[in-house]
Amino acid sequence: MDVRGVLNATAFFNTILSAEELDQLASATRPVRFKRGQVLLRQRDLGTVMYVLVSGTVTVSVHAPGGDEAVATLEPGEVVGEMAVITGERRSATVTAKRKVTALEIDKAALAPLLAAEPKLAERFAEMVEQRHAELAAHDRGSQRWSGGAGDRRQLAARMTAYYSG
């Protein structure tokens, strides 16, 4: 698998990271596979990894008063789990493989050297997280109950900087 190529084709990273930073991230990333029905991420868990979907689809669901509610289906090229990994907050949703999934696993340790070398990356990642929250909120007007209340870009960048420096 061309890990660097997948990262370069992923909007979440190719608009934020330089070619050198993409190379560094690719070297710290590993491919993983999930069976149909397997949970990739569980709502309320601490976030230590995020995934770039390479193949397959996943369902994003949240706990609701009437039971779990599917709020999105994500496909290859999309990123899941980034909000918790970037801010240190608990997971805001559960992500389950709809069919067999291959993904790239990126953990906090893979991102830490990038942020240490280029502190402005926190602001750019915060912008992407803010955009993701807006997309999710547009899908579900009641999303504040599960989005974790990300806050604005400056707050996100500050939380990310604090999380990665401590």
C-alpha positions in Angstrom: 0.0 0.0 0.0 1.3 3.5 -0.9 0.7 5.1 2.5 2.2 8.4 1.4 0.0 8.5 -1.7 -3.1 7.8 0.4 -2.2 10.6 2.8 -1.5 13.0 -0.1 -4.9 12.2 -1.6 -6.7 12.9 1.8 -8.0 16.5 2.0 -7.6 16.5 5.8 -3.8 16.2 5.4 -2.9 17.5 1.9 -4.2 21.0 2.6 -2.3 21.2 6.0 1.0 19.3 5.6 4.0 20.0 3.4 5.5 17.2 1.3 8.2 16.7 4.0 5.6 16.5 6.8 3.5 14.0 4.7 6.6 11.8 4.4 7.2 12.0 8.1 3.6 11.1 8.9 3.5 8.3 6.4 6.5 6.7 8.1 4.7 6.7 11.4 1.4 5.4 10.0 0.3 1.8 9.8 -2.4 0.0 7.7 -5.1 -1.8 9.7 -8.2 -3.9 8.7 -11.6 -4.2 10.2 -14.3 -6.9 9.6 -17.8 -6.0 8.8 -19.6 -4.9 12.0 -16.4 -4.3 13.9 -16.2 -1.1 15.9 -13.3 1.2 15.0 -14.1 3.9 17.6 -16.5 3.9 20.5 -18.4 7.0 21.7 -17.1 8.3 25.1 -13.8 6.4 24.8 -10.5 8.4 25.0 -9.1 9.1 21.6 -5.6 7.8 21.0 -5.9 7.1 17.3 -7.5 8.4 14.1 -8.0 6.6 10.8 -7.9 7.5 7.1 -10.3 5.2 5.3 -8.6 3.4 2.4 -11.4 1.0 1.4 -14.9 0.1 2.7 -17.4 2.3 4.4 -18.2 3.1 8.0 -21.3 4.2 9.9 -21.0 7.0 12.4 -23.6 6.8 15.1 -24.4 8.5 18.4 -26.2 7.5 21.5 -29.7 9.1 21.5 -32.6 8.8 24.0 -34.3 6.3 21.7 -31.2 4.3 21.0 -28.2 4.6 18.7 -28.8 6.9 15.8 -26.7 6.8 12.5 -25.7 10.3 11.6 -23.2 9.7 8.7 -21.7 7.2 6.4 -18.1 7.8 5.5 -16.1 6.4 2.5 -12.5 6.0 1.4 -10.5 9.2 1.6 -12.3 10.4 4.7 -10.9 10.7 8.2 -12.5 9.4 11.4 -11.5 10.0 15.0 -9.6 13.2 14.4 -11.5 15.3 16.9 -10.6 13.2 19.9 -7.0 12.7 18.8 -6.4 16.3 18.2 -8.1 17.7 21.3 -7.8 14.9 23.8 -11.6 15.0 24.3 -13.6 11.8 24.6 -15.0 10.3 21.4 -18.2 12.0 20.2 -19.5 9.1 18.2 -19.2 5.4 17.5 -17.7 4.4 14.1 -18.5 0.9 12.9 -17.4 -0.9 9.7 -20.3 -1.3 7.3 -18.3 -3.7 5.2 -14.7 -4.8 5.3 -12.5 -1.7 5.9 -8.9 -1.0 5.4 -7.6 2.1 7.0 -4.4 3.9 8.0 -4.0 4.3 11.7 -2.4 7.5 13.0 -1.8 7.9 16.7 -1.0 10.9 18.8 2.7 9.9 18.8 2.8 10.2 15.0 1.4 13.8 15.1 3.5 15.0 18.1 6.8 15.5 16.2 5.0 17.4 13.4 3.4 19.8 16.0 6.6 20.2 17.9 8.5 21.2 14.7 5.7 23.5 13.4 3.4 24.9 16.1 1.2 26.7 13.5 0.0 23.2 12.5 -2.3 23.3 15.5 -4.2 26.2 14.0 -4.5 24.4 10.7 -5.7 21.2 12.3 -8.1 23.2 14.4 -9.6 24.8 11.2 -10.2 21.3 9.8 -11.8 20.1 13.0 -14.0 23.2 13.1 -15.0 22.5 9.5 -15.9 18.8 10.4 -18.0 20.0 13.3 -19.9 22.4 11.0 -20.5 19.5 8.5 -21.8 17.3 11.3 -24.0 20.1 12.8 -25.5 20.7 9.3 -26.4 17.0 9.2 -28.0 17.0 12.7 -29.4 20.2 14.2 -29.1 18.6 17.6 -25.5 17.7 17.2 -24.3 19.7 20.2 -25.5 16.8 22.3 -22.8 14.6 20.8 -20.2 16.8 19.1 -18.3 17.6 22.3 -18.8 21.3 21.9 -15.5 21.8 20.0 -15.5 25.6 20.3 -14.0 28.0 17.9 -10.7 27.6 16.0 -8.6 29.5 18.5 -10.0 27.4 21.4 -9.4 24.2 19.5 -5.8 25.2 18.6 -5.2 26.1 22.3 -6.6 22.7 23.5 -4.5 20.9 20.9 -1.4 22.7 21.9 -2.0 22.0 25.6 -2.8 18.3 24.9 0.3 17.7 22.8 2.6 19.6 25.1 1.5 17.9 28.3 
